[in-house]
Amino acid sequence: MYLKNYKIIIALAIGMVVNNLEAEVKIIEAEGDVMVRFGIEESWHKAQIGSILKNIDSILSGENGSVLLELDSGIQFKLGPNTILDIADIREIQERELFMYLMSQKIDKLEAPDDGKPIKVGNVSIIHGDSKQVDKPIEPAKEQEDWYPFEVNGAMALYDHQYYPNTIIKCMKIQNKYDTSRDAGKIDYLIAKSFEGINDPAQARDAYQNALDEYSQFKDPSAKEQSWVADARQALQRIDRE
């Protein structure tokens, strides 16, 4: 009962932070296939330059698409091809909000049901349905798994723009939603790099180790060592020396 109440308190605290940090972005450039989804709609519409998007909206770029967004703070944010992001993912997340999210994840793992599987907490941002109907020129995805690389590219975009707390939360949401074994540890590597970005070497070390452990269990004989693997090993050695 105590854990349940504590989880409710954390969820409410996160919600208060989210509601007080509404993001608004403007589409200032769009090339190729770029679509937007408004609010809780499941249909997508062609992006229009000058459109204002809010927290509850989402943006999607196709194989040859790219879009440049401008936040209400004046900061510009570019998305490359094959990327999906909720606008809420782009708003500035404070480290205290990240801490609350991490705490909720840890508490979640302590409170497992009879089948041994952890109960997953809700995402920080708005959750849309799994079946996403996309108007042409982007073909609709038939299964939730089809969106995995789009979401990973969204996390990469957050990292490239140095939105480190956002990247950590986005990656954890991806891990909760998909089977990430196909990337053999790359998602944990991205989490580790983001923890280093906010100067948290202890959690960065754990994530680097998780990434390398996952990679060591990857059984695809045709796969070559990824460039990030050597960097993760060097990062572990560096953190251990410090």
N, C-alpha and C positions, 0 to 999 in steps of 0.2 A: 504493500500500500504506500509506503514512504517513497519508493522509487517511482511509482506511478504518479504520485502528486508532484514529485520533483520534476518529472518529465513535462507535466502540464505547465508548471511554472516557467520552465525553460522555453517551451513552445510559445507561450504567451509573450515572454520577453523578446524572443526573436521576432514575433509578429509585430510588436510595438516598434522595434527598430526598423523593420521593413516598411511599415506603413508611414513612418516619419521620414523615409528617404526615397520618395517617389522619383523615378527617373523619367526624363523626357528627352527624346532624341529626334533629330531632324535628318531626313535623308537628303544629302546634298549632292551625291553622285551615285549613279547606278549603271552598270554595264552588264550586258548579257541577261541571263535568266535570274531575276531577283524577285522574290515574292514576300508578301507580308500577310500575317494572320492577326485579326483584331479581337482582343478579349478572349472570350471562351468559344468563339467560332471554331469550327473544324475545317472550314474552307479557306483557301489561299487566294490572294489577289495580286496582280502585277504591281510592283512597287512604283510609286510616283515620286519624282524629285520634288522636294518641298514638303512632303507628308511628315506629320508629327506623330511619333509613336510613343506609347506610354508603357509603364511597367508590365501591364497585362498582355501586351502585344508580343509578337515573335517575328523574326525575319529569317529568310532562307535564301541561299544562293545556290544556283545550279552548277553544272560542270564547267560552264564558261562564264559564270557570273562573278561579279564583285560589287561591293557597295561601300560607300564612305558615309559614315554617320557623324553627326555633330551633337555632342551632349549639351545640356543647358548651361554647363560650366564653360563651354567653348572648346573643350577637348574633342579632338577628332578620333574616330575609331573605325578602322578599315577591316572588312571581312573579305576573304578570298573565296575561291570556288568551293562548292560542296560543303557548306557550313550552315548550321542552324543554331540560333541563340534566342532565348527569351530576352526581351529588353531589360527585364529585372536582373538578368545575369550581368549586365554592364554597369549597373549603378555601383557607386562606391561602397564596398563592404568594409566596415571597421574591424580591427582585430578583435575587439570585444565580442562582436557578433560571431566571428569565426570561432572564438573560444566557446561560446554558448552552443554553437552547432556541434563542435567536437565533443562537448560534454554530453549532449543528447545522444550522439552516436555511441559513446562509451556506456552510458546507462542502458541503452537499447540492448547491448550485447550481454548485460548482466541479467536481463529479464527475458530469458528464452522460454518458449512454450514447451509442451511435452515432446514435440518432434525434434527438439534441439535446434531449430532454426531461429535466428534472432528476428524480433519484430522490427520492421524497418520504419523509421520515422518519416514524416512527410518532408518534401523538399521545401527549401526556404522560399523559392519563387513559385509562381503560378504553375500548376500542373495541368497540361492539356491531355486529351484522350490519346490513346495509343494509335488509333487508326486515323491518319492524317490524309485528308483528301486534298490534292494539290491540283489547281487548275493548270492547264498547259501554259507555257512550254515545258514545265517540269512535270515528269510523269509521277503519279502517286506511288508511294511505297506500299507494298502489299503486306509487309510484316514489320513489326516494331524493330526487329534486328537490322532492317535495311537502313535505319537512321543512326546506327552506331557510329560509322565514320564521320557523319555530319556533326554529331555532338562532340566527338573527339576533336575535330577541327575547330569547333567553337571554343573548347577548352584551350586549345593551342593559341587561338587568337587572343584570349584573355591573358595568357601567359606572355605572349609577345608584346602586349601593351602594358605589361608589368602590373596587372591586376592580380596580385598574388593570392590574397584571401579568396577572391572570386574563383580563381583557378582551382584552389584546393576544394572548395565546396562543390564546384561543377564536376570535378573528377570523382569525388565521392558519390555524387548523385548518379553519375554514369556507372560506377561500380555497383551501386544498389540496383540499377535498372537492367544492366546487361551482363552477359558472360564476357568478361574482358580477357579471358585466357588467350584469345587470338593475338593480342598484342604482347604477350609474354613478359609482362612487367612494365611496359612503357607508361601506363597510367600512373602507377606508383612512382615511377621516375619523375614524371611531371609534378606530382604532389611534392616529392622531395625537393626538386628545384624551387618550387614555390615557397616551401618552408624556409629554405636558405634565403630566399628573397625577402622574407620578413624577419630574418635573423633569429631563426629558431633551430639551431643545429641539432638538438636532441631529437625532435620529431623528424627533421630532415634525415638524420641517420637511420631511424627506424624505417622510413619510407624507402630509402636507398636499399636497405637490406631486404625489405619485402620485394622490391623490384628485381634484385639479383636472385633471390630465392625462386621467384616465379620463373625467371628466365632459365635458371638451371633445370627446371622441371619441364621446359618446353621440348616436346618430343619430335618436332618436325625436322627430319634430317636434311631437308633441302634449304632450311633457313640458315642464312649467314648471320654472324654476330652483328648485332645492331650497333650503330655508332654510339648510342647512348650508354651501352654496357661499359665500355672502357671509361667513360666519364663518370659513371656511377661508382666504379671501383676506385678511381682516383679521389672522388669526393669522400668516400668512406675513409680512406687513408688520411686525407687532409683533416677531416673532422676529428678523427682519433688522435691526431698529433696536437690539436689545439686544446 
